[in-house]
Amino acid sequence: MKAIAWARDLRQRLERDGKSLVSWRVRRRSRPYVSSMIRLAYLAPGITQSILDGTQPAQLTLADLMQRNIPADWSEQRIAFGFL
């Protein structure tokens, strides 16, 4: 839950301030880490809600999300992450 909240906050700050990830020194995190985390801000609303409710598939962990590509299409996300 904290990771999703952090990613959404970061996305809002980037959109508002118009800076690139290179210019951000976000909590002393590496650029690859920040790039991986911000992808969480683009999860389908239903997937995000499921994570917040704790009802996501058991295999869907933060580590899993950080390592995988997150499809842009929400329907593809549901399939890729086991929300069938």
Secondary structure, DSSP 4 states (H G I P E B T S, - for coil): -HHHHHHHHHHHHHHHH---GGG---TT--HHHHHHHHGGGGS-HHHHHHHHHT-S-TT--HHHHHHS---SSHHHHHHHTT--
